[in-house]
Amino acid sequence: MRSTVTGVTMLLINVFAIAVGNLVVGAVSDRMSAAGSGHALTDVLLATDIIVIVAALFYALAARGARVEAAAECMVAH
């Protein structure tokens, strides 16, 4: 049961990211092109790359914090 829920969750996350992500990138790119930007799509794609890199850094920091808290609880318990 747990693997089925994980599989469905991953499917929904991917469908959401592909559908909504592409729509948002296209809309922002079109809006920037209308405003006169010469490299609208390039700018938007670079911005999404930066967002992903920052999100990965925060994810790594959050994982590290969870390990530190678990280690502290283990030391207190003994």
C-alpha positions in Angstrom: 0.0 0.0 0.0 2.8 2.4 0.9 4.5 1.9 -2.5 1.3 2.6 -4.3 0.7 5.8 -2.5 4.3 6.9 -3.2 3.9 6.0 -6.9 0.7 8.0 -7.2 2.2 10.9 -5.3 5.2 11.0 -7.6 3.0 10.8 -10.6 0.8 13.7 -9.5 3.9 15.8 -8.6 5.4 15.2 -12.0 2.1 15.9 -13.9 1.6 19.1 -11.8 5.2 20.3 -12.4 5.1 19.6 -16.1 1.7 21.1 -16.7 1.8 24.1 -14.5 5.5 24.8 -14.7 5.5 25.0 -18.5 2.4 27.2 -18.5 3.9 29.6 -16.0 7.2 29.8 -17.8 5.4 30.4 -21.1 3.2 33.1 -19.6 6.0 35.0 -18.0 8.1 34.7 -21.1 5.2 36.1 -23.2 4.6 38.9 -20.8 8.3 39.8 -20.8 8.4 39.7 -24.6 5.4 42.1 -24.7 7.3 44.4 -22.4 10.2 44.5 -24.8 12.7 42.1 -23.4 15.0 40.7 -26.1 15.8 37.4 -24.4 12.6 36.7 -22.4 12.7 32.9 -22.6 16.4 32.7 -21.8 15.9 35.0 -18.7 12.9 33.0 -17.5 14.6 29.7 -17.9 17.7 31.0 -16.1 15.5 32.2 -13.3 13.9 28.8 -12.9 17.3 27.2 -12.8 18.3 29.5 -10.0 15.1 28.8 -8.1 15.8 25.0 -8.4 19.4 25.4 -7.1 18.2 27.5 -4.1 15.5 25.0 -3.4 18.0 22.1 -3.5 20.3 24.0 -1.0 17.4 24.6 1.4 16.4 20.9 1.1 19.9 19.9 1.9 20.0 22.2 4.9 16.6 20.9 6.1 17.8 17.3 5.9 21.0 18.2 7.8 18.9 19.9 10.5 16.7 16.8 10.9 19.8 14.6 11.4 21.3 17.0 13.9 18.0 17.0 15.9 17.8 13.2 15.8 21.3 12.8 17.0 20.6 15.3 19.9 17.5 13.3 20.9 19.5 10.1 20.8 22.2 11.5 23.1 19.6 12.9 25.5 17.8 9.5 25.7 20.9 7.7 26.8 
